[in-house]
Amino acid sequence: MLSMFSQTAQRDRETLAHIETLLEELWGPMRFLADLNAVWPSLTAEQRKEIEESRTYREQHHRHLAEESVRQLVTLAETLKSYKHRTLRQEVVEFLRSWETEEPDKIKVILGVLRKHH
């Protein structure tokens, strides 16, 4: 019985470490998208066209990175089984449900909470 609990605890620690890495990676694309959305209205038509014609923008590179990270994070968060991680799991899943409208710096807050759980 104790072995089962220690295996679950070990799995949760590994999952938390993976979640931490993915959250750190998600911050960059989210920050880029948020910054672009913030300045978009003030850009000239020429500046917008230049951005839209850039490969990064055309390929939606940042959006694809963020979406893939979000998919992986949802799956990982749902695998956290320990009761002590319930609040963290809920916070991560809630953030991920609305990641497109969330402030990217909220990731830093979640990372702080996550690091307390290690």
MOPAC internal coordinates of N, CA, C and O (Angstrom, degrees):
PM7 1SCF
backbone

  N    0.0000 0     0.00 0     0.00 0    0    0    0
  C    1.4463 1     0.00 0     0.00 0    1    0    0
  C    1.5250 1   110.08 1     0.00 0    2    1    0
  O    1.2310 1   120.75 1   133.33 1    3    2    1
  N    1.3292 1   116.16 1   -46.67 1    3    2    1
  C    1.4594 1   120.15 1   179.50 1    5    3    2
  C    1.5238 1   110.62 1   -61.39 1    6    5    3
  O    1.2310 1   121.05 1   143.02 1    7    6    5
  N    1.3262 1   115.61 1   -36.98 1    7    6    5
  C    1.4576 1   120.11 1   179.20 1    9    7    6
  C    1.5299 1   111.49 1   -61.60 1   10    9    7
  O    1.2310 1   120.84 1   141.26 1   11   10    9
  N    1.3319 1   115.99 1   -38.74 1   11   10    9
  C    1.4567 1   119.92 1   179.33 1   13   11   10
  C    1.5288 1   110.53 1   -63.43 1   14   13   11
  O    1.2310 1   120.73 1   138.24 1   15   14   13
  N    1.3405 1   116.21 1   -41.76 1   15   14   13
  C    1.4641 1   120.15 1   178.85 1   17   15   14
  C    1.5192 1   111.41 1   -66.49 1   18   17   15
  O    1.2310 1   120.40 1   140.18 1   19   18   17
  N    1.3340 1   116.84 1   -39.82 1   19   18   17
  C    1.4622 1   118.90 1   179.96 1   21   19   18
  C    1.5287 1   110.72 1   -69.38 1   22   21   19
  O    1.2310 1   120.18 1   146.78 1   23   22   21
  N    1.3364 1   117.27 1   -33.22 1   23   22   21
  C    1.4627 1   119.87 1   176.28 1   25   23   22
  C    1.5263 1   110.60 1   -66.58 1   26   25   23
  O    1.2310 1   120.68 1   138.05 1   27   26   25
  N    1.3261 1   116.31 1   -41.95 1   27   26   25
  C    1.4651 1   120.33 1   177.92 1   29   27   26
  C    1.5188 1   110.31 1   -63.74 1   30   29   27
  O    1.2310 1   120.48 1   137.00 1   31   30   29
  N    1.3276 1   116.68 1   -43.00 1   31   30   29
  C    1.4665 1   120.80 1   179.23 1   33   31   30
  C    1.5238 1   110.59 1   -62.72 1   34   33   31
  O    1.2310 1   120.29 1   137.74 1   35   34   33
  N    1.3239 1   117.05 1   -42.26 1   35   34   33
  C    1.4661 1   121.15 1   179.02 1   37   35   34
  C    1.5262 1   110.59 1   -64.55 1   38   37   35
  O    1.2310 1   120.65 1   136.22 1   39   38   37
  N    1.3262 1   116.36 1   -43.78 1   39   38   37
  C    1.4663 1   120.68 1   178.28 1   41   39   38
  C    1.5303 1   110.48 1   -61.43 1   42   41   39
  O    1.2310 1   120.64 1   137.82 1   43   42   41
  N    1.3417 1   116.38 1   -42.18 1   43   42   41
  C    1.4635 1   120.27 1   178.43 1   45   43   42
  C    1.5263 1   111.37 1   -63.37 1   46   45   43
  O    1.2310 1   120.02 1   139.72 1   47   46   45
  N    1.3374 1   117.57 1   -40.28 1   47   46   45
  C    1.4743 1   120.23 1   177.99 1   49   47   46
  C    1.5247 1   110.78 1   -61.87 1   50   49   47
  O    1.2310 1   120.76 1   136.82 1   51   50   49
  N    1.3204 1   116.14 1   -43.18 1   51   50   49
  C    1.4667 1   120.45 1   178.64 1   53   51   50
  C    1.5311 1   110.64 1   -64.96 1   54   53   51
  O    1.2310 1   120.72 1   139.21 1   55   54   53
  N    1.3146 1   116.23 1   -40.79 1   55   54   53
  C    1.4668 1   120.78 1   178.58 1   57   55   54
  C    1.5185 1   110.49 1   -64.36 1   58   57   55
  O    1.2310 1   120.26 1   136.72 1   59   58   57
  N    1.3339 1   117.11 1   -43.28 1   59   58   57
  C    1.4662 1   120.87 1   178.56 1   61   59   58
  C    1.5234 1   111.05 1   -60.67 1   62   61   59
  O    1.2310 1   120.30 1   139.04 1   63   62   61
  N    1.3199 1   117.03 1   -40.96 1   63   62   61
  C    1.4661 1   120.69 1   178.81 1   65   63   62
  C    1.5290 1   110.44 1   -63.86 1   66   65   63
  O    1.2310 1   120.75 1   139.14 1   67   66   65
  N    1.3219 1   116.18 1   -40.86 1   67   66   65
  C    1.4682 1   120.20 1   179.05 1   69   67   66
  C    1.5295 1   110.60 1   -67.76 1   70   69   67
  O    1.2310 1   120.39 1   138.79 1   71   70   69
  N    1.3307 1   116.85 1   -41.21 1   71   70   69
  C    1.4673 1   121.05 1   177.38 1   73   71   70
  C    1.5261 1   109.77 1   -60.86 1   74   73   71
  O    1.2310 1   120.67 1   136.77 1   75   74   73
  N    1.3213 1   116.33 1   -43.23 1   75   74   73
  C    1.4704 1   120.42 1   179.52 1   77   75   74
  C    1.5266 1   110.84 1   -58.10 1   78   77   75
  O    1.2310 1   120.49 1   132.87 1   79   78   77
  N    1.3204 1   116.67 1   -47.13 1   79   78   77
  C    1.4669 1   121.32 1   179.91 1   81   79   78
  C    1.5276 1   111.15 1   -61.13 1   82   81   79
  O    1.2310 1   120.52 1   133.95 1   83   82   81
  N    1.3201 1   116.61 1   -46.05 1   83   82   81
  C    1.4709 1   120.13 1  -178.79 1   85   83   82
  C    1.5223 1   112.08 1   -66.59 1   86   85   83
  O    1.2310 1   120.03 1   142.62 1   87   86   85
  N    1.3293 1   117.55 1   -37.38 1   87   86   85
  C    1.4671 1   119.95 1   177.36 1   89   87   86
  C    1.5254 1   110.62 1   -64.03 1   90   89   87
  O    1.2310 1   120.74 1   138.29 1   91   90   89
  N    1.3347 1   116.19 1   -41.71 1   91   90   89
  C    1.4647 1   119.76 1   178.19 1   93   91   90
  C    1.5330 1   110.55 1   -62.23 1   94   93   91
  O    1.2310 1   120.53 1   140.55 1   95   94   93
  N    1.3371 1   116.60 1   -39.45 1   95   94   93
  C    1.4662 1   120.67 1   178.66 1   97   95   94
  C    1.5292 1   111.71 1   -70.54 1   98   97   95
  O    1.2310 1   120.01 1   148.39 1   99   98   97
  N    1.3178 1   117.58 1   -31.61 1   99   98   97
  C    1.4651 1   122.11 1  -179.09 1  101   99   98
  C    1.5215 1   111.74 1   -70.52 1  102  101   99
  O    1.2310 1   120.19 1   151.25 1  103  102  101
  N    1.3176 1   117.24 1   -28.75 1  103  102  101
  C    1.4596 1   120.86 1  -175.52 1  105  103  102
  C    1.5326 1   111.74 1   -58.51 1  106  105  103
  O    1.2310 1   119.55 1   135.99 1  107  106  105
  N    1.3171 1   118.46 1   -44.01 1  107  106  105
  C    1.4665 1   121.93 1  -177.41 1  109  107  106
  C    1.5268 1   113.44 1   -58.84 1  110  109  107
  O    1.2310 1   119.89 1   124.09 1  111  110  109
  N    1.3489 1   117.82 1   -55.91 1  111  110  109
  C    1.4685 1   118.55 1   178.36 1  113  111  110
  C    1.5296 1   112.96 1   -61.24 1  114  113  111
  O    1.2310 1   120.29 1   142.10 1  115  114  113
  N    1.3278 1   117.05 1   -37.90 1  115  114  113
  C    1.4668 1   119.06 1   178.75 1  117  115  114
  C    1.5221 1   110.97 1   -65.46 1  118  117  115
  O    1.2310 1   120.47 1   139.17 1  119  118  117
  N    1.3227 1   116.70 1   -40.83 1  119  118  117
  C    1.4655 1   120.51 1   179.59 1  121  119  118
  C    1.5267 1   109.67 1   -63.29 1  122  121  119
  O    1.2310 1   120.23 1   135.55 1  123  122  121
  N    1.3396 1   117.17 1   -44.45 1  123  122  121
  C    1.4632 1   121.48 1   178.64 1  125  123  122
  C    1.5255 1   110.60 1   -57.97 1  126  125  123
  O    1.2310 1   120.42 1   130.53 1  127  126  125
  N    1.3365 1   116.80 1   -49.47 1  127  126  125
  C    1.4644 1   120.80 1  -178.15 1  129  127  126
  C    1.5245 1   111.51 1   -64.04 1  130  129  127
  O    1.2310 1   120.11 1   139.01 1  131  130  129
  N    1.3272 1   117.39 1   -40.99 1  131  130  129
  C    1.4695 1   120.71 1   179.43 1  133  131  130
  C    1.5267 1   110.70 1   -65.91 1  134  133  131
  O    1.2310 1   120.51 1   137.03 1  135  134  133
  N    1.3285 1   116.63 1   -42.97 1  135  134  133
  C    1.4677 1   120.04 1   179.35 1  137  135  134
  C    1.5271 1   111.20 1   -64.71 1  138  137  135
  O    1.2310 1   120.58 1   138.63 1  139  138  137
  N    1.3191 1   116.49 1   -41.37 1  139  138  137
  C    1.4613 1   120.34 1   178.57 1  141  139  138
  C    1.5320 1   110.40 1   -62.86 1  142  141  139
  O    1.2310 1   120.54 1   135.86 1  143  142  141
  N    1.3257 1   116.57 1   -44.14 1  143  142  141
  C    1.4706 1   120.15 1   178.34 1  145  143  142
  C    1.5212 1   111.62 1   -63.11 1  146  145  143
  O    1.2310 1   120.28 1   145.70 1  147  146  145
  N    1.3217 1   117.06 1   -34.30 1  147  146  145
  C    1.4665 1   120.90 1  -178.33 1  149  147  146
  C    1.5278 1   111.77 1   -69.03 1  150  149  147
  O    1.2310 1   120.25 1   141.99 1  151  150  149
  N    1.3298 1   117.14 1   -38.01 1  151  150  149
  C    1.4687 1   119.57 1  -175.98 1  153  151  150
  C    1.5251 1   113.37 1   -94.41 1  154  153  151
  O    1.2310 1   120.04 1   164.55 1  155  154  153
  N    1.3171 1   117.52 1   -15.45 1  155  154  153
  C    1.4628 1   121.17 1  -174.41 1  157  155  154
  C    1.5280 1   113.40 1   -50.44 1  158  157  155
  O    1.2310 1   119.22 1   132.47 1  159  158  157
  N    1.3347 1   119.09 1   -47.53 1  159  158  157
  C    1.4694 1   119.10 1  -178.17 1  161  159  158
  C    1.5347 1   113.86 1   -61.61 1  162  161  159
  O    1.2310 1   120.23 1   152.75 1  163  162  161
  N    1.3181 1   117.16 1   -27.25 1  163  162  161
  C    1.4650 1   119.64 1  -176.92 1  165  163  162
  C    1.5329 1   113.28 1   -90.42 1  166  165  163
  O    1.2310 1   119.84 1   176.32 1  167  166  165
  N    1.3140 1   117.90 1    -3.68 1  167  166  165
  C    1.4638 1   120.88 1  -179.31 1  169  167  166
  C    1.5249 1   110.96 1   -79.24 1  170  169  167
  O    1.2310 1   121.78 1   -30.68 1  171  170  169
  N    1.3061 1   114.20 1   149.32 1  171  170  169
  C    1.4687 1   119.27 1   174.92 1  173  171  170
  C    1.5286 1   108.63 1   -75.27 1  174  173  171
  O    1.2310 1   120.94 1   -15.41 1  175  174  173
  N    1.3097 1   115.80 1   164.59 1  175  174  173
  C    1.4685 1   120.94 1   178.09 1  177  175  174
  C    1.5268 1   110.29 1   -59.21 1  178  177  175
  O    1.2310 1   120.77 1   142.04 1  179  178  177
  N    1.3205 1   116.13 1   -37.96 1  179  178  177
  C    1.4670 1   120.66 1   179.67 1  181  179  178
  C    1.5347 1   110.68 1   -65.34 1  182  181  179
  O    1.2310 1   120.45 1   136.43 1  183  182  181
  N    1.3274 1   116.74 1   -43.57 1  183  182  181
  C    1.4645 1   120.38 1   179.02 1  185  183  182
  C    1.5277 1   111.01 1   -64.57 1  186  185  183
  O    1.2310 1   120.53 1   138.38 1  187  186  185
  N    1.3100 1   116.59 1   -41.62 1  187  186  185
  C    1.4669 1   120.13 1   178.15 1  189  187  186
  C    1.5232 1   110.87 1   -61.95 1  190  189  187
  O    1.2310 1   121.07 1   136.53 1  191  190  189
  N    1.3263 1   115.56 1   -43.47 1  191  190  189
  C    1.4649 1   120.06 1  -179.79 1  193  191  190
  C    1.5280 1   110.39 1   -62.11 1  194  193  191
  O    1.2310 1   120.65 1   137.13 1  195  194  193
  N    1.3293 1   116.36 1   -42.87 1  195  194  193
  C    1.4645 1   120.68 1   179.23 1  197  195  194
  C    1.5297 1   110.62 1   -60.60 1  198  197  195
  O    1.2310 1   120.58 1   136.27 1  199  198  197
  N    1.3187 1   116.50 1   -43.73 1  199  198  197
  C    1.4659 1   120.49 1   178.82 1  201  199  198
  C    1.5232 1   110.21 1   -65.59 1  202  201  199
  O    1.2310 1   120.50 1   133.77 1  203  202  201
  N    1.3245 1   116.66 1   -46.23 1  203  202  201
  C    1.4643 1   120.81 1  -178.52 1  205  203  202
  C    1.5201 1   112.47 1   -62.15 1  206  205  203
  O    1.2310 1   120.39 1   151.23 1  207  206  205
  N    1.3234 1   116.85 1   -28.77 1  207  206  205
  C    1.4585 1   120.68 1   179.96 1  209  207  206
  C    1.5258 1   112.92 1   -86.10 1  210  209  207
  O    1.2310 1   120.21 1   171.24 1  211  210  209
  N    1.3038 1   117.20 1    -8.76 1  211  210  209
  C    1.4655 1   119.47 1   179.26 1  213  211  210
  C    1.5277 1   109.46 1   -70.71 1  214  213  211
  O    1.2310 1   120.95 1   -32.06 1  215  214  213
  N    1.2978 1   115.78 1   147.94 1  215  214  213
  C    1.4650 1   121.12 1  -177.64 1  217  215  214
  C    1.5199 1   111.40 1   -61.03 1  218  217  215
  O    1.2310 1   120.32 1   136.64 1  219  218  217
  N    1.3227 1   117.00 1   -43.36 1  219  218  217
  C    1.4632 1   121.13 1  -179.15 1  221  219  218
  C    1.5172 1   110.86 1   -58.37 1  222  221  219
  O    1.2310 1   120.52 1   136.06 1  223  222  221
  N    1.3106 1   116.60 1   -43.94 1  223  222  221
  C    1.4635 1   120.45 1  -179.58 1  225  223  222
  C    1.5305 1   110.96 1   -69.59 1  226  225  223
  O    1.2310 1   120.55 1   132.91 1  227  226  225
  N    1.3276 1   116.55 1   -47.09 1  227  226  225
  C    1.4702 1   120.74 1  -178.29 1  229  227  226
  C    1.5235 1   111.93 1   -58.94 1  230  229  227
  O    1.2310 1   120.92 1   138.18 1  231  230  229
  N    1.3093 1   115.85 1   -41.82 1  231  230  229
  C    1.4638 1   120.33 1  -177.10 1  233  231  230
  C    1.5273 1   112.21 1   -82.19 1  234  233  231
  O    1.2310 1   120.91 1   176.70 1  235  234  233
  N    1.3330 1   115.86 1    -3.30 1  235  234  233
  C    1.4698 1   119.91 1  -179.83 1  237  235  234
  C    1.5349 1   110.77 1    53.81 1  238  237  235
  O    1.2310 1   121.45 1  -142.27 1  239  238  237
  N    1.3260 1   114.82 1    37.73 1  239  238  237
  C    1.4630 1   121.52 1  -175.65 1  241  239  238
  C    1.5300 1   112.37 1   -53.05 1  242  241  239
  O    1.2310 1   120.24 1   130.08 1  243  242  241
  N    1.3162 1   117.15 1   -49.92 1  243  242  241
  C    1.4642 1   120.35 1  -176.95 1  245  243  242
  C    1.5261 1   111.42 1   -65.80 1  246  245  243
  O    1.2310 1   120.56 1   140.25 1  247  246  245
  N    1.3158 1   116.53 1   -39.75 1  247  246  245
  C    1.4720 1   120.36 1   179.02 1  249  247  246
  C    1.5298 1   110.58 1   -64.79 1  250  249  247
  O    1.2310 1   120.14 1   136.01 1  251  250  249
  N    1.3242 1   117.34 1   -43.99 1  251  250  249
  C    1.4654 1   120.33 1   179.61 1  253  251  250
  C    1.5267 1   111.10 1   -63.51 1  254  253  251
  O    1.2310 1   120.49 1   138.00 1  255  254  253
  N    1.3303 1   116.67 1   -42.00 1  255  254  253
  C    1.4655 1   119.69 1   176.88 1  257  255  254
  C    1.5224 1   111.03 1   -59.66 1  258  257  255
  O    1.2310 1   120.82 1   133.46 1  259  258  257
  N    1.3129 1   116.05 1   -46.54 1  259  258  257
  C    1.4623 1   120.66 1  -179.18 1  261  259  258
  C    1.5250 1   110.68 1   -63.48 1  262  261  259
  O    1.2310 1   120.13 1   133.77 1  263  262  261
  N    1.3164 1   117.35 1   -46.23 1  263  262  261
  C    1.4668 1   120.68 1  -178.63 1  265  263  262
  C    1.5195 1   111.82 1   -61.53 1  266  265  263
  O    1.2310 1   120.13 1   138.90 1  267  266  265
  N    1.3230 1   117.35 1   -41.10 1  267  266  265
  C    1.4623 1   120.87 1   178.83 1  269  267  266
  C    1.5282 1   110.40 1   -65.71 1  270  269  267
  O    1.2310 1   120.30 1   136.30 1  271  270  269
  N    1.3156 1   117.03 1   -43.70 1  271  270  269
  C    1.4688 1   120.29 1   177.63 1  273  271  270
  C    1.5206 1   110.95 1   -61.57 1  274  273  271
  O    1.2310 1   120.34 1   138.02 1  275  274  273
  N    1.3098 1   116.95 1   -41.98 1  275  274  273
  C    1.4682 1   121.10 1   179.86 1  277  275  274
  C    1.5274 1   110.10 1   -62.01 1  278  277  275
  O    1.2310 1   120.07 1   135.55 1  279  278  277
  N    1.3256 1   117.47 1   -44.45 1  279  278  277
  C    1.4766 1   120.26 1   178.53 1  281  279  278
  C    1.5292 1   110.79 1   -58.83 1  282  281  279
  O    1.2310 1   120.89 1   133.30 1  283  282  281
  N    1.3175 1   115.91 1   -46.70 1  283  282  281
  C    1.4596 1   119.83 1  -179.48 1  285  283  282
  C    1.5276 1   111.34 1   -65.04 1  286  285  283
  O    1.2310 1   120.60 1   139.29 1  287  286  285
  N    1.3218 1   116.46 1   -40.71 1  287  286  285
  C    1.4610 1   120.45 1  -179.00 1  289  287  286
  C    1.5226 1   112.18 1   -65.99 1  290  289  287
  O    1.2310 1   119.95 1   140.73 1  291  290  289
  N    1.3161 1   117.69 1   -39.27 1  291  290  289
  C    1.4713 1   120.38 1   177.41 1  293  291  290
  C    1.5234 1   109.48 1   -60.81 1  294  293  291
  O    1.2310 1   120.59 1   133.26 1  295  294  293
  N    1.3142 1   116.48 1   -46.74 1  295  294  293
  C    1.4640 1   120.88 1   179.65 1  297  295  294
  C    1.5217 1   110.79 1   -60.34 1  298  297  295
  O    1.2310 1   120.37 1   133.49 1  299  298  297
  N    1.3140 1   116.90 1   -46.51 1  299  298  297
  C    1.4654 1   120.63 1  -179.45 1  301  299  298
  C    1.5230 1   111.78 1   -64.95 1  302  301  299
  O    1.2310 1   120.35 1   134.86 1  303  302  301
  N    1.3173 1   116.94 1   -45.14 1  303  302  301
  C    1.4672 1   120.07 1  -178.44 1  305  303  302
  C    1.5235 1   110.61 1   -60.10 1  306  305  303
  O    1.2310 1   120.61 1   142.87 1  307  306  305
  N    1.3102 1   116.43 1   -37.13 1  307  306  305
  C    1.4607 1   119.96 1  -179.85 1  309  307  306
  C    1.5205 1   112.68 1   -70.78 1  310  309  307
  O    1.2310 1   119.82 1   163.45 1  311  310  309
  N    1.3310 1   117.94 1   -16.55 1  311  310  309
  C    1.4654 1   120.15 1   178.85 1  313  311  310
  C    1.5209 1   112.57 1   -86.81 1  314  313  311
  O    1.2310 1   119.82 1   168.76 1  315  314  313
  N    1.3259 1   117.94 1   -11.24 1  315  314  313
  C    1.4666 1   119.86 1   176.90 1  317  315  314
  C    1.5216 1   108.37 1   -67.89 1  318  317  315
  O    1.2310 1   120.38 1   -62.92 1  319  318  317
  N    1.3071 1   116.89 1   117.08 1  319  318  317
  C    1.4616 1   120.83 1  -173.06 1  321  319  318
  C    1.5241 1   113.64 1  -103.34 1  322  321  319
  O    1.2310 1   120.29 1   154.02 1  323  322  321
  N    1.2981 1   117.04 1   -25.98 1  323  322  321
  C    1.4606 1   120.75 1  -174.75 1  325  323  322
  C    1.5282 1   111.43 1   -63.58 1  326  325  323
  O    1.2310 1   121.17 1   -42.15 1  327  326  325
  N    1.3220 1   115.37 1   137.85 1  327  326  325
  C    1.4669 1   120.66 1   178.73 1  329  327  326
  C    1.5264 1   110.88 1   -60.44 1  330  329  327
  O    1.2310 1   120.47 1   145.53 1  331  330  329
  N    1.3308 1   116.70 1   -34.47 1  331  330  329
  C    1.4704 1   119.24 1  -177.71 1  333  331  330
  C    1.5320 1   112.39 1   -66.46 1  334  333  331
  O    1.2310 1   120.28 1   163.64 1  335  334  333
  N    1.3232 1   117.06 1   -16.36 1  335  334  333
  C    1.4670 1   121.04 1   178.64 1  337  335  334
  C    1.5279 1   112.62 1   -99.90 1  338  337  335
  O    1.2310 1   120.20 1  -174.41 1  339  338  337
  N    1.3208 1   117.23 1     5.59 1  339  338  337
  C    1.4682 1   121.60 1  -175.57 1  341  339  338
  C    1.5253 1   111.91 1   -57.75 1  342  341  339
  O    1.2310 1   120.20 1   131.51 1  343  342  341
  N    1.3291 1   117.23 1   -48.49 1  343  342  341
  C    1.4629 1   120.86 1  -178.32 1  345  343  342
  C    1.5251 1   110.74 1   -63.64 1  346  345  343
  O    1.2310 1   120.54 1   135.93 1  347  346  345
  N    1.3196 1   116.56 1   -44.07 1  347  346  345
  C    1.4667 1   120.81 1   177.98 1  349  347  346
  C    1.5247 1   110.28 1   -61.14 1  350  349  347
  O    1.2310 1   120.64 1   133.29 1  351  350  349
  N    1.3161 1   116.38 1   -46.71 1  351  350  349
  C    1.4658 1   120.96 1   179.69 1  353  351  350
  C    1.5310 1   110.29 1   -57.15 1  354  353  351
  O    1.2310 1   120.65 1   133.94 1  355  354  353
  N    1.3277 1   116.36 1   -46.06 1  355  354  353
  C    1.4644 1   120.51 1  -179.80 1  357  355  354
  C    1.5268 1   111.32 1   -63.92 1  358  357  355
  O    1.2310 1   120.56 1   138.37 1  359  358  357
  N    1.3290 1   116.54 1   -41.63 1  359  358  357
  C    1.4631 1   120.40 1  -179.43 1  361  359  358
  C    1.5282 1   111.24 1   -64.49 1  362  361  359
  O    1.2310 1   120.73 1   137.15 1  363  362  361
  N    1.3240 1   116.20 1   -42.85 1  363  362  361
  C    1.4676 1   120.42 1   179.77 1  365  363  362
  C    1.5272 1   110.30 1   -64.87 1  366  365  363
  O    1.2310 1   120.38 1   132.45 1  367  366  365
  N    1.3251 1   116.88 1   -47.55 1  367  366  365
  C    1.4687 1   120.25 1  -178.50 1  369  367  366
  C    1.5260 1   110.63 1   -63.68 1  370  369  367
  O    1.2310 1   120.21 1   138.69 1  371  370  369
  N    1.3289 1   117.21 1   -41.31 1  371  370  369
  C    1.4694 1   120.54 1   178.50 1  373  371  370
  C    1.5335 1   111.02 1   -61.85 1  374  373  371
  O    1.2310 1   120.66 1   136.01 1  375  374  373
  N    1.3266 1   116.34 1   -43.99 1  375  374  373
  C    1.4619 1   120.99 1   177.63 1  377  375  374
  C    1.5300 1   110.63 1   -60.65 1  378  377  375
  O    1.2310 1   120.61 1   135.65 1  379  378  377
  N    1.3189 1   116.43 1   -44.35 1  379  378  377
  C    1.4600 1   120.92 1  -176.17 1  381  379  378
  C    1.5248 1   112.53 1   -68.52 1  382  381  379
  O    1.2310 1   120.45 1   149.31 1  383  382  381
  N    1.3180 1   116.75 1   -30.69 1  383  382  381
  C    1.4741 1   119.82 1   178.39 1  385  383  382
  C    1.5265 1   111.28 1   -60.98 1  386  385  383
  O    1.2310 1   120.84 1   147.35 1  387  386  385
  N    1.3182 1   115.99 1   -32.65 1  387  386  385
  C    1.4700 1   119.50 1  -176.18 1  389  387  386
  C    1.5268 1   111.60 1  -122.91 1  390  389  387
  O    1.2310 1   120.28 1  -148.21 1  391  390  389
  N    1.3122 1   117.07 1    31.79 1  391  390  389
  C    1.4635 1   121.27 1  -173.90 1  393  391  390
  C    1.5254 1   112.82 1   -56.48 1  394  393  391
  O    1.2310 1   119.80 1   148.49 1  395  394  393
  N    1.3128 1   117.98 1   -31.51 1  395  394  393
  C    1.4692 1   120.11 1  -176.91 1  397  395  394
  C    1.5273 1   112.65 1   -68.23 1  398  397  395
  O    1.2310 1   120.23 1   155.79 1  399  398  397
  N    1.3151 1   117.17 1   -24.21 1  399  398  397
  C    1.4662 1   120.29 1   179.99 1  401  399  398
  C    1.5254 1   112.41 1  -107.74 1  402  401  399
  O    1.2310 1   120.21 1   176.45 1  403  402  401
  N    1.3105 1   117.21 1    -3.55 1  403  402  401
  C    1.4644 1   121.36 1   179.83 1  405  403  402
  C    1.5276 1   110.54 1   -79.74 1  406  405  403
  O    1.2310 1   121.21 1   -27.64 1  407  406  405
  N    1.3088 1   115.29 1   152.36 1  407  406  405
  C    1.4632 1   121.56 1   173.73 1  409  407  406
  C    1.5313 1   107.41 1   -74.52 1  410  409  407
  O    1.2310 1   119.25 1   -52.26 1  411  410  409
  N    1.3313 1   119.04 1   127.74 1  411  410  409
  C    1.4644 1   121.06 1  -178.49 1  413  411  410
  C    1.5296 1   113.67 1   -55.14 1  414  413  411
  O    1.2310 1   120.20 1   148.64 1  415  414  413
  N    1.3234 1   117.22 1   -31.36 1  415  414  413
  C    1.4629 1   119.22 1  -178.14 1  417  415  414
  C    1.5226 1   112.79 1   -67.79 1  418  417  415
  O    1.2310 1   119.91 1   168.48 1  419  418  417
  N    1.3213 1   117.77 1   -11.52 1  419  418  417
  C    1.4659 1   119.76 1   174.93 1  421  419  418
  C    1.5246 1   109.83 1   -63.84 1  422  421  419
  O    1.2310 1   120.59 1   154.99 1  423  422  421
  N    1.3216 1   116.47 1   -25.01 1  423  422  421
  C    1.4635 1   120.49 1   175.92 1  425  423  422
  C    1.5236 1   109.80 1   -58.35 1  426  425  423
  O    1.2310 1   120.27 1   140.12 1  427  426  425
  N    1.3291 1   117.08 1   -39.88 1  427  426  425
  C    1.4664 1   120.79 1  -179.87 1  429  427  426
  C    1.5249 1   110.63 1   -61.94 1  430  429  427
  O    1.2310 1   120.33 1   141.28 1  431  430  429
  N    1.3227 1   116.98 1   -38.72 1  431  430  429
  C    1.4669 1   121.57 1   178.16 1  433  431  430
  C    1.5267 1   109.79 1   -65.38 1  434  433  431
  O    1.2310 1   120.86 1   133.37 1  435  434  433
  N    1.3250 1   115.97 1   -46.63 1  435  434  433
  C    1.4669 1   120.19 1   179.63 1  437  435  434
  C    1.5256 1   110.37 1   -62.85 1  438  437  435
  O    1.2310 1   120.31 1   140.26 1  439  438  437
  N    1.3248 1   117.02 1   -39.74 1  439  438  437
  C    1.4703 1   120.11 1   177.61 1  441  439  438
  C    1.5237 1   111.15 1   -61.49 1  442  441  439
  O    1.2310 1   120.18 1   140.84 1  443  442  441
  N    1.3297 1   117.26 1   -39.16 1  443  442  441
  C    1.4619 1   120.51 1   177.06 1  445  443  442
  C    1.5161 1   111.54 1   -61.12 1  446  445  443
  O    1.2310 1   120.58 1   135.91 1  447  446  445
  N    1.3110 1   116.50 1   -44.09 1  447  446  445
  C    1.4689 1   121.18 1   178.07 1  449  447  446
  C    1.5219 1   109.64 1   -65.19 1  450  449  447
  O    1.2310 1   120.48 1   136.18 1  451  450  449
  N    1.3186 1   116.69 1   -43.82 1  451  450  449
  C    1.4554 1   121.33 1  -179.50 1  453  451  450
  C    1.5265 1   111.21 1   -60.09 1  454  453  451
  O    1.2310 1   120.46 1   137.69 1  455  454  453
  N    1.3105 1   116.72 1   -42.31 1  455  454  453
  C    1.4747 1   120.10 1  -177.91 1  457  455  454
  C    1.5209 1   111.94 1   -66.59 1  458  457  455
  O    1.2310 1   119.95 1   154.69 1  459  458  457
  N    1.3156 1   117.71 1   -25.31 1  459  458  457
  C    1.4694 1   120.51 1   174.48 1  461  459  458
  C    1.5234 1   110.97 1   -68.43 1  462  461  459
  O    1.2310 1   120.46 1   153.12 1  463  462  461
  N    1.3211 1   116.72 1   -26.88 1  463  462  461
  C    1.4614 1   121.49 1  -177.34 1  465  463  462
  C    1.5252 1   112.80 1   -82.35 1  466  465  463
  O    1.2310 1   119.76 1   165.26 1  467  466  465
  N    1.3114 1   118.06 1   -14.74 1  467  466  465
  C    1.4816 1   120.80 1   179.89 1  469  467  466
  C    1.4975 1   109.89 1   -69.61 1  470  469  467
  O    1.2310 1   120.10 1   180.00 1  471  470  469

